[in-house]
Amino acid sequence: MSQAAALPDVIRDFERVDPGTIDQAAQFPSSILADVAGRRGALHGRISPLSPSMRFAGPALTVEVRPGDNLMIHAAMAIAKPGDVIVVDGKGDLGSALMGEIMCQQCAAIGVAAVVIDGAVRDSEAIRALGLPMFAAGLNPNGPTKNVPGRLNHPISVGGVTVRAGDLIVGDADGVTVVEREKAAAMLPLAAEKVAAENRRIADIRSRKALRPAWLDAALRAAGVIKEGETL
């Protein structure tokens, strides 16, 4: 029997990304982290915050459910620790909501940092008022069932991205980015460099020192748009 086959459906304990790394990562936009991670890790744009002001950073607690059933989300909430981000593979189904106000109140009370669902939610106005960062693929007033088994803290696919328990997950108005736990700390100095470079570029544009990027002509030549020695 393989190790994977021997794993229980519910994995209670897993290694989370370091809290210090989370605190530093929270200072960067999700777009910056996606860029320095190789322009990967960003969830599909269908998964968006209920309010643009919602943002978070934390370790992923992964949940796999069958479409329209939220039994395992309740199980995840029972084992979640303060600061965890509950990440749900809802299969992109929008036929019924997997969470609403009551569950979000419970999440807020136990200190869950955010919820990310590749599926639908409801009670959106109440969730906005509560302030719990909720990122979902859509809304639907229908309620879910609670009787189909699933898995906790196994690797899942959410918005086209593989998410493992303990990975760093960051969200803001632009969407959600996932960085592998083992790589997260190494991304921080790269993110700081990227922010500094972008700030310099913006300053050059505002001062009219450089109104187009220095790399443009070379890239156009490499793409065959302009000839060698030619410039725009």
ABEGO torsion letter per residue (X at the ends): XBAAAABBABBABBBBBBAAAAAAAAABBAAAAAAAAGGBGBBBAABBBABAABBBBEBBBBBBBBBGBAAAAAAAAAABBBGBBBBBBAGGBAABBABBAAAAAAAAAAGBABBBBBEBBBGAAAAAAAGBBBBBAEBBABBBBAABBBBBGBBBBBGGBBBBBGBBBBBBAAEBBBBBAAAAAAAAAAAAAAAAAAAAAAAAAAAGABABBAAAAAAAAAAGABBBGBBX
